[in-house]
Structure formats: C-alpha cells, structure tokens
C-alpha cells in the first residue's frame, strides 16, 4: 500500500514526464500523446492500455493549451483544420473500436509494433523536405480554389509575411482518415500523420502544419477517448497527472515555436520520431520474445541509432544545399 507521500511523488513524476511530452508535442505538431505513450510505458511501467487512455485525455489538454496561443498568433489555418477533421474523426471511431478488440484479445504487442512503424514511416517525407525553410510553391489546383487553401502569416523568426497556397485537398483527406484511425488505435492525437498530410500532401509551411495540427488533435482525441472511457481504459489518477503536465508543456512550446525556424522544427521532429519509433518496435517484439535484449539495452540501441541517423542526415542535407548553391 503506497503512502500519501509516495502517491504525491508518483503523481509529480508523471506530471514531469508529461510536461516534456507536451513541450515536444507542441513544437512538432505531434501532440503530447505521441511522445507520452512511449514515455509512460517505457519509463513508468504503465500498461499501454491505460497509457493510451490517459494520452487521449492529455492530447485534448495539449490542443487546448497550444492551439489557443497559435490562434492568437494567426498562424494556424482553422478553416482548413475543421474541413480535414471530418475524415479524422471518422477514422478515430474506427481505430478506437479496433483497439478495444485488440486489448480484449490480449494482443497489445501489436500496438507497440504498429506504433513504432507509424512513427518511423512518418520520417520519409520529413527527410525529403528537410532542406526547405518554406516549401516550394506548387501550381494551385481546383481544390485550392474550392476549399480556399490559400493563406498567410507573419513569421517572427524570418521577419516577413509568408504566403502559401495548399493543393491536393483530396489526398490530405485520405491521409487524415488514416491519421484518425491511428489516433483511436494508439491513443494519440496522430499529429505525425496530420503533419504528413498537411506538410507533404497539401504542401503547407511547417509552422502552419504544426499549429493547425495542434488545433485538430484535440477534436480527434475527444472522439476516441469517449470509446476508451466507456470500455474502462482511462484511469483518473494517470489522466489527471498527464493532463496537467502536458498542458503546461504545450503552452510553453507554443511560445517557443514562433521564435524558431521551420527547419529547426523538422530536426526536432526527426530526432524524436526516430528514437521513439525504434523503441516501440523493440518493445513489441520483446513482449512476444522475438528479441530477448533487456529494456536498458533497447534504450541504448535506440539512442545510438537515432544519433547516427541524425548526424548522417545533417551532412547529407548540407551537401545537397552546397550543390544547390553551386
């Protein structure tokens, strides 16, 4: 039986971990849940079923904390976000029902592996577009006009007004459906896929992408969390601690984001997804004894691979830039 002091320390430690998750999630547009679920399961030993439930609640807090600040800065494209949420919420319902089925049949290792590969898969378009501060303008298509995908914002870091015109709204909607499905399945705001949908498919600047994603993830998470709550997979103690930490971290992240470059955000995005993706895949295979290395060794392997990958990608991007200037 835990004493009151032990309970308080446990609560505050979860708040601290959630704070870091919220800060990172807000900066990258991932939502605190994408970082929070691995943190709770890998470092706090919380079963993934309850980690995903708490993550959905904290993701709502992330959205509320950061989206309000981004709306004030007039960076987020609210009109576009609302339109894309139609597909995302539909996917969230499908994903949440699938998750309940998986957990009821004791197949949680699948969630770890799927989570890991989703994160690692999100790196591909991020790498391809990593050399751009502002995406290369594409010729507006019919969706640009009909869905009013054009907009502008003032970039405090670049000291200029940035104008943009989105394209391929239909492709963004398809990706958003799967983003919602992953959200319900993994208990995250699916910010990684939302960023992918708006950054790669619709061709928006990274700051517009991340800020609009932060606005959207709260709606997606609210849809999925209702099903988790009904199934009994949300523990108030964990949910409360994570919501507090993530909310504070998200608010601070929103203040930092407007002062750094789009390319800096991409590198943060890349580093975090690489590390967490590898960790979650290893954890899933460890549960079913496909690999037998200890969690500490798994952590070390993930860290080393991530550092090596970042160094290699940094030098590759530098060479590409030098050739382009030449």
N, C-alpha and C positions, 0 to 999 in steps of 0.2 A: 504494500500500500504506500503510495507516494505521499510525502508530507506536503504541506502548503507551500513551503519554500521551494521544494523540488518541482512542484507544479508550476510555480511562477517562473523559475529558471527555464523550465522546458518551454513555457509559453513565450518568454522573451527570446529564447534561442531560435524558435521558429519564426518569430517576428523579424529577427535579424536576417535570417536566410531569405525570407520573403521580401525584405527591403532590397536586397541585392538583385533578386529576380525581377522585382518591379522596376528598378532603375534600368537594368539591361533591356527588359521588355519594352519599356517606354522609348528608349533611344533607338531601338531597331525596328519597332513596329511589330514585334513578335507577340507582344502581350506577355505579362508576367508568367502565365501558365506554362509556356514553352520551356522556360528555364526552371520554373518552380517544381513541376512534376519530377524531373530528374533530381533536383536538389532534395526534395522530401523523401524520395525512395532510396537514392544512393547514399545520402549523408545522414538522414534522420531515421532510416529504417521503417518508415511508414508504408504499409501495404499500398500498392499502386492504385487499388480501387478507391481508397479513401483520399489518396493524394490527388487523383483526377477530380474527385468530387469537390475537394477544397479548392483546387485550382480553378474550377469553373466559377466559384464564388469570388475568388480573388481577381479573376480576369475582369469581372464586372467592375470591381474596385479600380483596377488599372485603367479601364476605359473611362470611368468617371473622373479619375484624377488627372489623367494626361489629356484627354480629349477636350476638356473644358479650357485648358491652357492653350491648346493648339487652335481651338475655335477663336479664342481671343486674339491670337497672332494672325488669324485669317490665312493659315497655311492649308489646313485640311479642306478637302472638297466634299462638303456634307451632301450635296445633291447627288454626286456620283456614288458616295458610300451608301446612301439609302437605296438607290437603284440596285446596287450589287447585293445588298443584304437579302433581297427576295430569294435568290438562289442559295445564299449561305445558310439562312435559317431552315430552308427545306432540307439541305444536306445535314444540318445539325440534328434534326429529328431522326433521320435515317441512321446516322452514326451512333447516337445515344442508345437507340433500341438495339443496335448491333453489339454495343459494348456490354449492355446488361446480359445479353445472351452469352457472350464470351465469358464474362465473370461467373455467371451461374453454372457454367460447364467447366470451370477451373482451367481455363486456357489463357491465363494472364500473361504468360511468356510471349504470346503473340503480340500483345500490346507493346511490350518493350521493343521487340524487333521491328514492328511496323513503325513505331515512333522514331526509332533510330534511322531507318531508311528514308522516312519522310524528311527528316532534318538534313540528312546527307544529300538527298536528291535536290533539296532547295538550294544547294550551293552552286549547281551548274550555271544557271542564268546569272547568279551573283558574280561568279568569276568572269563570265563573258562580258559583263557590263561594268566591271570594276574600274576600267580606265577612264570612265566618263564622270565628270562632275555634274553636268547637266546632260540628259540623254539627247542623242541626235534626233532632230525633228524629222518626223515621218510625214508623208503627204496625208492630209486629213481624208478620211473615207466617209461613207454615208452615215456611219454610227456617230462620228464626230459631230455632225450637224444635228441629227435627230435627237441624240441623248445629251447634247450640249456638254461635250467633254473638254472644252477649252476653258482655261482659267489663268490666273496669275497670282503671284505672291511676292512679298518683299523679302529677300534673303539678307538677313542681318550680317551673315558671315561674308557674303560676296559684295555687300553694299550696293545692291542693284535689284531692280524688279525683274522677276523671271516669269516669262510667259510660256505656256505649254498647250498642246492640243493632243488629247488622247485619241487612240484608234482601236479598232478590233474589240469593241464593247462585247460582242457575242463570245469571243474567246475568253474574255475576263469573266463573264457569267459562268461559263463551263468550269473554269478553274475554281471559282467561288463556291460552286456546288460541292466540289470535292474538298475544298477548304472547310466548309461547314460539316461535311461528313467526318473528316479527320478531327474536327473540334469536338464533336459529340463522342467519337470513338476514344480519343485520347485525353479528353478533359482539358483541352487548351483552347485559346482563342483562335487558333490556326493562323496566327499572324504571319508565319513563314510563307504559307501558300497565298495569303492575301497580298503580301508584299510581292510575291512572284507574279500574281495575277495582274496587279496594277503596274509594277515596275517593268516586267518583260512583255506581257500581253498587251496592255493598254498604253505602254510607253510613257509613263509619268515620271517626273523627277522624284528622286528618292525621298526627299522631305515631304512631298505631297503624299507619296505612297505610305510612309510610316505614320504620318499624322492621321490620314484617312483610315488606315488600318486600326489604329488605336481607338478611333471612334466606333468602328464596326464591330470589333471583337466583343464589346460589352453586350450588344444585341444578340450575337451568336451564342455567347456563353449563357445568357439568361434563358435562351431556348433549351439548350442542352441540360442545364442544371435542374430544371423542373423535373425532368425524367430521372435524373440521378437521385434527387430528393425523394421522389415517390418510391424508388427502389431501395431506399435506406442507405445510400452510399455517401452521405455527407455527414461528417462529424462536426458539430458546432464548435468544439474546442479548437480543432485544427483549422477550420474555416475562418474563425474569428481572428486567430493569430496571423494567418496568411493574408487575410484581407487588410488588416492594419498595416503590416509591413509593406505589402505591395502598393497600397495606396500612397504611402509616404515616398517610396522609391519612385513610383510613376510620376508623382508631382515634381520631384527633383529632376528626374530625367527629362521632363518636358522643358524645364528651364535651361538645361544643358544643351539640348538638341538644337535650339535655334542659334546657338553660338558656335557650332562646329560644322565642318563641311560634309556634303553628301558622301564623298569618298571615304571619309573617316567612319561614317556610319556603316558603310559597306564592309570595311575591315573588321569592325566590331561584330557585325552580323556574321561574317565568315568564320571568325575565330570561335565564337560561341557555338554555332551550329556544328562545326567540325568536331569539337570536343564532346558535346552532349550527344551527338549522333552516334559516335563510336562507343561511348559509354553505355547507351541504352541497348545497342545491338549486343554488346558483350554481356550485359546483364541478362538479357533474354535468353541467350544461349547458355549462360551459366545456370539458370534456373532448371533447364531441361538436361543439364550435364553434357552438352555438346562440347563445351570447353570447361576446364577444371581449375583455371587460374584464380587466385584469390581476388576479392574486390579491390584491394590495395594495388595489386599488380595491374588490374584492369584500369584503374585510375592513372597509374604511371604510363601505361601504354597509350591511353587516350591523350594525355598531356604531351608526350613526346611526338606522337604522330601529328597532332594539331600544330605544334610549334614548327616542326619541319615543313609541313604543308604551307603555313603562313609565310615562312622565310622564302620558300621556293616561289610561291605565287607573287610575293613582293618583287623579287628580282625579275620574274617573267614580265610583270606589268611595267617595270622600269625599262626593260629592253624594248617592249612594244612602243612605249612613249618616245624613247630615243629614236627609234626607226621612223616613227610618225613625224617627229620634228625635223629629221634629216630629209 
